[in-house]
Amino acid sequence: MIAMNKSLTKRLSRFARDTRGNVTMEVMITMPALLLIFAGCWVYFDVFRESVVNQKANYVIGDALSRETDEIDDTYIDNAYKLLKLFTRTGEEVYDEETSPGFSDGDLYRTDLRITVVSYKEKQDKYQVEWSVVRGDPDELADNDLTDMRDRLPIMADGTQVILVETWDDYYPLFRVGLDAFPIKAYSFTQPRYAPQLLYDDKNGNNGWGNGDQDAAGNSLCNNNAENATDCDNSDGSYNNEPSGNGGW
């Protein structure tokens, strides 16, 4: 019994000191783990890269809109949508409900864009949608939608407006490493730089531009001097954009 224990001890000691090995066997053991780690690192790096690309594309569109002094039209919106898809490298293909459904029922597009101009009325302490336009699947924003978004909107002066740009880009990981497909959302708001408002040439509705015309559509901004301006009292001329009588603005 004692001899057997000594023999076992010697064998274990020799095994512990042995530095020989079989490369093929070690590679078979470690390679799957290394490949899994590499795939996970690559996927999460790609997610952050795509998120940054989407946010930069969102900023570019918002910055371009903020510099406009003339009203924009559907062609402008279409080109902004094309620019977004160029940044995100999204093609023109759409989802198919049978072979390739989207994240939600009825989804057609991998990339979506929504541009909304929001104004603030101090007397009512209310944010109001002046106009909203969409390319892709989401619905246009309405006034009641802003109630749920109030904590995401900036503090604004009375009668001013901001340009709200929202983008969505469906992301599908190349490898399954614990991360499911999901839409990358980007959001930004920018105040018009060179004009008090951004106008939209909406052929079917209101663009927020009264221009003092009694027949203009409702919801005109107070600061465009429209005679039919709603939700404001401009009797003191405080919303006027022209110089005041004393030479000041």
VOPAGU-2260 file (C-alpha; in pm, 1 decimal, decimal comma):
REM VOPAGU-2260
SITE   aa  ch    i         X         Y         Z
SITE  MET   A    0       0,0       0,0       0,0
SITE  ILE   A    1     280,5     238,0      90,4
SITE  ALA   A    2     464,4     148,9    -232,8
SITE  MET   A    3     152,5     217,0    -433,3
SITE  ASN   A    4     111,9     560,0    -273,7
SITE  LYS   A    5     475,2     647,0    -346,1
SITE  SER   A    6     435,9     540,4    -709,3
SITE  LEU   A    7     120,1     749,9    -749,4
SITE  THR   A    8     289,9    1047,5    -589,6
SITE  LYS   A    9     588,1    1020,6    -825,7
SITE  ARG   A   10     361,7     997,3   -1129,5
SITE  LEU   A   11     160,8    1302,5   -1025,9
SITE  SER   A   12     477,7    1497,3    -953,1
SITE  ARG   A   13     623,4    1403,4   -1291,0
SITE  PHE   A   14     298,9    1501,5   -1464,4
SITE  ALA   A   15     301,8    1840,6   -1292,8
SITE  ARG   A   16     661,3    1910,1   -1404,9
SITE  ASP   A   17     605,2    1789,9   -1761,0
SITE  THR   A   18     598,7    2081,2   -2008,1
SITE  ARG   A   19     536,2    1875,5   -2318,3
SITE  GLY   A   20     203,6    1911,7   -2498,4
SITE  ASN   A   21       3,7    1848,6   -2813,6
SITE  VAL   A   22     -55,8    2172,4   -3007,7
SITE  THR   A   23    -349,2    2031,3   -3200,3
SITE  MET   A   24    -529,6    1931,7   -2883,9
SITE  GLU   A   25    -469,2    2268,6   -2717,5
SITE  VAL   A   26    -590,2    2454,9   -3024,6
SITE  MET   A   27    -910,2    2247,7   -3033,5
SITE  ILE   A   28    -976,4    2340,1   -2671,3
SITE  THR   A   29    -893,7    2712,2   -2684,0
SITE  MET   A   30    -990,0    2813,3   -3039,8
SITE  PRO   A   31   -1370,9    2802,3   -2992,6
SITE  ALA   A   32   -1340,2    3022,5   -2685,0
SITE  LEU   A   33   -1110,6    3266,3   -2867,3
SITE  LEU   A   34   -1346,5    3283,7   -3167,0
SITE  LEU   A   35   -1644,7    3345,7   -2938,5
SITE  ILE   A   36   -1461,8    3626,9   -2759,2
SITE  PHE   A   37   -1353,8    3779,3   -3091,5
SITE  ALA   A   38   -1708,0    3763,6   -3232,5
SITE  GLY   A   39   -1853,2    3922,9   -2920,0
SITE  CYS   A   40   -1598,4    4205,6   -2922,8
SITE  TRP   A   41   -1657,9    4267,4   -3293,9
SITE  VAL   A   42   -2038,3    4279,0   -3257,5
SITE  TYR   A   43   -2038,5    4520,0   -2963,4
SITE  PHE   A   44   -1778,8    4740,1   -3132,9
SITE  ASP   A   45   -1995,8    4746,1   -3446,5
SITE  VAL   A   46   -2304,1    4839,2   -3242,5
SITE  PHE   A   47   -2129,1    5142,3   -3094,7
SITE  ARG   A   48   -1991,9    5236,6   -3437,4
SITE  GLU   A   49   -2337,5    5221,0   -3595,4
SITE  SER   A   50   -2484,3    5419,6   -3306,7
SITE  VAL   A   51   -2227,7    5696,6   -3355,5
SITE  VAL   A   52   -2287,4    5698,5   -3732,6
SITE  ASN   A   53   -2663,2    5733,1   -3680,0
SITE  GLN   A   54   -2620,2    6014,2   -3428,4
SITE  LYS   A   55   -2382,7    6203,6   -3659,6
SITE  ALA   A   56   -2622,8    6162,1   -3951,1
SITE  ASN   A   57   -2901,4    6295,1   -3730,2
SITE  TYR   A   58   -2690,8    6598,3   -3633,3
SITE  VAL   A   59   -2601,5    6669,4   -3997,7
SITE  ILE   A   60   -2967,1    6675,0   -4103,2
SITE  GLY   A   61   -3067,0    6890,5   -3805,8
SITE  ASP   A   62   -2781,1    7134,6   -3866,4
SITE  ALA   A   63   -2868,1    7166,3   -4235,7
SITE  LEU   A   64   -3232,9    7234,3   -4153,1
SITE  SER   A   65   -3139,9    7495,9   -3892,9
SITE  ARG   A   66   -2952,8    7699,6   -4156,9
SITE  GLU   A   67   -3243,5    7724,0   -4399,6
SITE  THR   A   68   -3409,0    8064,2   -4445,8
SITE  ASP   A   69   -3654,5    7962,7   -4719,5
SITE  GLU   A   70   -3933,6    7711,9   -4683,8
SITE  ILE   A   71   -3844,7    7351,7   -4756,3
SITE  ASP   A   72   -4047,8    7106,6   -4965,1
SITE  ASP   A   73   -4090,7    6734,3   -5019,0
SITE  THR   A   74   -3783,6    6720,0   -5242,8
SITE  TYR   A   75   -3572,6    6855,8   -4957,6
SITE  ILE   A   76   -3715,3    6595,6   -4719,1
SITE  ASP   A   77   -3657,6    6316,0   -4971,3
SITE  ASN   A   78   -3294,7    6419,2   -5014,1
SITE  ALA   A   79   -3246,0    6434,0   -4637,9
SITE  TYR   A   80   -3381,1    6078,4   -4619,9
SITE  LYS   A   81   -3141,8    5968,4   -4895,6
SITE  LEU   A   82   -2855,6    6129,9   -4703,4
SITE  LEU   A   83   -2952,6    5936,4   -4390,9
SITE  LYS   A   84   -2953,4    5608,1   -4583,1
SITE  LEU   A   85   -2618,1    5699,1   -4737,1
SITE  PHE   A   86   -2465,0    5750,6   -4391,7
SITE  THR   A   87   -2613,8    5428,9   -4256,1
SITE  ARG   A   88   -2543,9    5232,5   -4577,6
SITE  THR   A   89   -2904,8    5127,1   -4604,6
SITE  GLY   A   90   -3032,3    5021,8   -4944,9
SITE  GLU   A   91   -3372,8    5063,7   -5100,7
SITE  GLU   A   92   -3495,0    4715,4   -5010,3
SITE  VAL   A   93   -3803,9    4684,3   -4791,5
SITE  TYR   A   94   -3927,7    4418,1   -4552,8
SITE  ASP   A   95   -4146,9    4132,2   -4664,0
SITE  GLU   A   96   -4401,8    4010,9   -4408,6
SITE  GLU   A   97   -4356,2    3646,6   -4509,0
SITE  THR   A   98   -3982,1    3611,3   -4569,0
SITE  SER   A   99   -3830,7    3905,4   -4380,2
SITE  PRO   A  100   -4069,4    4078,1   -4137,7
SITE  GLY   A  101   -3965,3    4392,1   -3951,7
SITE  PHE   A  102   -3965,6    4450,7   -3577,7
SITE  SER   A  103   -4333,6    4549,5   -3571,2
SITE  ASP   A  104   -4633,6    4441,9   -3775,5
SITE  GLY   A  105   -4653,2    4645,9   -4093,4
SITE  ASP   A  106   -4291,6    4765,5   -4089,6
SITE  LEU   A  107   -4155,6    4819,4   -4439,1
SITE  TYR   A  108   -3836,6    5022,7   -4406,9
SITE  ARG   A  109   -3507,7    4955,0   -4230,9
SITE  THR   A  110   -3437,0    5326,7   -4189,4
SITE  ASP   A  111   -3686,5    5593,2   -4081,6
SITE  LEU   A  112   -3676,0    5971,5   -4055,7
SITE  ARG   A  113   -3914,9    6211,8   -3883,8
SITE  ILE   A  114   -3872,7    6588,6   -3884,6
SITE  THR   A  115   -4094,9    6800,6   -3663,1
SITE  VAL   A  116   -4102,7    7171,6   -3586,1
SITE  VAL   A  117   -4217,0    7239,4   -3230,4
SITE  SER   A  118   -4311,0    7578,5   -3085,3
SITE  TYR   A  119   -4379,7    7685,1   -2727,1
SITE  LYS   A  120   -4668,8    7894,4   -2595,9
SITE  GLU   A  121   -4588,9    8044,4   -2257,8
SITE  LYS   A  122   -4944,3    8145,4   -2162,7
SITE  GLN   A  123   -5069,7    7789,9   -2205,5
SITE  ASP   A  124   -4736,4    7640,1   -2098,9
SITE  LYS   A  125   -4773,4    7413,5   -2399,3
SITE  TYR   A  126   -4554,2    7270,3   -2671,8
SITE  GLN   A  127   -4723,2    7264,3   -3010,6
SITE  VAL   A  128   -4647,2    7087,2   -3338,2
SITE  GLU   A  129   -4624,2    7338,0   -3623,3
SITE  TRP   A  130   -4564,1    7065,9   -3880,5
SITE  SER   A  131   -4433,6    6712,6   -3890,8
SITE  VAL   A  132   -4322,1    6500,2   -4186,2
SITE  VAL   A  133   -4208,9    6137,6   -4203,0
SITE  ARG   A  134   -4014,2    5916,0   -4437,0
SITE  GLY   A  135   -4045,4    5551,4   -4338,9
SITE  ASP   A  136   -4279,5    5376,4   -4096,2
SITE  PRO   A  137   -4345,2    5609,4   -3795,8
SITE  ASP   A  138   -4650,6    5832,5   -3773,4
SITE  GLU   A  139   -4627,6    6209,3   -3784,0
SITE  LEU   A  140   -4616,1    6376,1   -3444,3
SITE  ALA   A  141   -4924,9    6551,4   -3310,6
SITE  ASP   A  142   -4973,2    6791,2   -3018,4
SITE  ASN   A  143   -5085,1    6516,5   -2780,9
SITE  ASP   A  144   -4764,3    6321,5   -2854,0
SITE  LEU   A  145   -4558,9    6607,0   -2713,3
SITE  THR   A  146   -4712,7    6558,8   -2369,5
SITE  ASP   A  147   -4525,2    6230,8   -2327,8
SITE  MET   A  148   -4208,3    6387,2   -2473,0
SITE  ARG   A  149   -4209,7    6696,8   -2254,5
SITE  ASP   A  150   -3911,4    6587,9   -2043,9
SITE  ARG   A  151   -3710,0    6541,4   -2364,9
SITE  LEU   A  152   -3783,5    6888,6   -2502,0
SITE  PRO   A  153   -3569,8    7193,2   -2419,0
SITE  ILE   A  154   -3674,7    7494,6   -2216,0
SITE  MET   A  155   -3791,9    7749,4   -2472,6
SITE  ALA   A  156   -3883,1    8116,7   -2479,2
SITE  ASP   A  157   -4236,0    8219,2   -2567,4
SITE  GLY   A  158   -4311,0    8194,3   -2940,0
SITE  THR   A  159   -3982,5    8028,7   -3035,6
SITE  GLN   A  160   -3946,5    7694,6   -3209,1
SITE  VAL   A  161   -3702,4    7409,0   -3241,8
SITE  ILE   A  162   -3643,2    7152,8   -3514,6
SITE  LEU   A  163   -3679,4    6799,6   -3381,4
SITE  VAL   A  164   -3505,9    6528,2   -3586,4
SITE  GLU   A  165   -3563,2    6160,3   -3505,7
SITE  THR   A  166   -3405,8    5867,3   -3689,1
SITE  TRP   A  167   -3435,3    5488,8   -3662,5
SITE  ASP   A  168   -3201,6    5231,7   -3815,8
SITE  ASP   A  169   -3270,1    4858,3   -3773,2
SITE  TYR   A  170   -2953,3    4678,1   -3665,2
SITE  TYR   A  171   -2896,4    4304,7   -3709,9
SITE  PRO   A  172   -2585,3    4158,4   -3540,1
SITE  LEU   A  173   -2369,2    3943,0   -3763,6
SITE  PHE   A  174   -2312,3    3689,1   -3483,8
SITE  ARG   A  175   -2539,5    3567,5   -3206,4
SITE  VAL   A  176   -2350,7    3659,5   -2891,4
SITE  GLY   A  177   -2638,3    3749,9   -2660,1
SITE  LEU   A  178   -2746,9    4060,6   -2851,6
SITE  ASP   A  179   -3071,6    4049,5   -3048,9
SITE  ALA   A  180   -3160,8    4270,1   -3342,6
SITE  PHE   A  181   -3293,1    4612,8   -3240,5
SITE  PRO   A  182   -3355,2    4960,8   -3388,0
SITE  ILE   A  183   -3085,6    5222,1   -3325,0
SITE  LYS   A  184   -3265,0    5544,3   -3233,4
SITE  ALA   A  185   -3114,6    5892,6   -3261,8
SITE  TYR   A  186   -3273,2    6217,2   -3146,8
SITE  SER   A  187   -3172,3    6582,5   -3160,0
SITE  PHE   A  188   -3327,4    6928,8   -3151,4
SITE  THR   A  189   -3185,4    7246,3   -3304,0
SITE  GLN   A  190   -3305,9    7604,8   -3301,3
SITE  PRO   A  191   -3324,8    7784,5   -3638,7
SITE  ARG   A  192   -3004,2    7987,5   -3680,2
SITE  TYR   A  193   -3080,5    8258,5   -3936,1
SITE  ALA   A  194   -3461,3    8280,9   -3926,7
SITE  PRO   A  195   -3718,7    8271,1   -3644,6
SITE  GLN   A  196   -3892,7    7971,2   -3799,3
SITE  LEU   A  197   -3852,1    7687,4   -4048,2
SITE  LEU   A  198   -4137,4    7662,7   -4296,7
SITE  TYR   A  199   -4255,5    7355,7   -4483,8
SITE  ASP   A  200   -4430,0    7375,0   -4820,2
SITE  ASP   A  201   -4706,6    7130,6   -4739,0
SITE  LYS   A  202   -4933,5    7097,3   -5042,7
SITE  ASN   A  203   -5212,5    6941,6   -4838,5
SITE  GLY   A  204   -5210,8    7132,2   -4511,5
SITE  ASN   A  205   -5057,4    7402,4   -4295,7
SITE  ASN   A  206   -4692,7    7497,9   -4306,7
SITE  GLY   A  207   -4712,6    7728,4   -4002,8
SITE  TRP   A  208   -4686,0    8039,2   -4219,5
SITE  GLY   A  209   -4978,4    8280,2   -4198,2
SITE  ASN   A  210   -4812,2    8583,4   -4361,4
SITE  GLY   A  211   -5096,0    8802,8   -4244,6
SITE  ASP   A  212   -5341,2    8628,0   -4479,6
SITE  GLN   A  213   -5686,8    8582,5   -4334,6
SITE  ASP   A  214   -5731,8    8274,2   -4552,6
SITE  ALA   A  215   -5411,3    8107,1   -4437,2
SITE  ALA   A  216   -5434,1    7777,5   -4253,8
SITE  GLY   A  217   -5462,0    7779,9   -3875,8
SITE  ASN   A  218   -5189,6    7714,6   -3618,5
SITE  SER   A  219   -4982,0    7999,3   -3759,8
SITE  LEU   A  220   -4690,8    8109,2   -3546,6
SITE  CYS   A  221   -4736,5    8420,1   -3340,5
SITE  ASN   A  222   -4402,0    8559,3   -3452,0
SITE  ASN   A  223   -4487,4    8566,2   -3823,9
SITE  ASN   A  224   -4734,6    8854,5   -3780,8
SITE  ALA   A  225   -5020,4    8643,8   -3916,5
SITE  GLU   A  226   -5358,0    8801,5   -3855,4
SITE  ASN   A  227   -5506,1    8457,6   -3790,4
SITE  ALA   A  228   -5233,2    8348,1   -3547,5
SITE  THR   A  229   -5372,9    8114,3   -3284,2
SITE  ASP   A  230   -5300,8    8065,4   -2914,7
SITE  CYS   A  231   -5138,1    8404,2   -2871,6
SITE  ASP   A  232   -5211,6    8768,8   -2807,5
SITE  ASN   A  233   -5002,7    8999,9   -3024,3
SITE  SER   A  234   -5179,7    9319,8   -2937,7
SITE  ASP   A  235   -4857,2    9471,2   -2804,4
SITE  GLY   A  236   -4656,1    9365,9   -3111,1
SITE  SER   A  237   -4415,6    9160,2   -2902,8
SITE  TYR   A  238   -4415,1    8877,4   -3158,1
SITE  ASN   A  239   -4327,0    9101,9   -3451,9
SITE  ASN   A  240   -3997,8    9029,9   -3626,9
SITE  GLU   A  241   -3959,0    9378,9   -3775,1
SITE  PRO   A  242   -3761,3    9650,1   -3589,3
SITE  SER   A  243   -3963,7    9836,3   -3331,4
SITE  GLY   A  244   -4035,8   10206,6   -3359,2
SITE  ASN   A  245   -3745,8   10300,0   -3128,5
SITE  GLY   A  246   -3488,9   10139,2   -3358,1
SITE  GLY   A  247   -3441,7    9821,3   -3151,2
SITE  TRP   A  248   -3541,0    9466,2   -3230,1
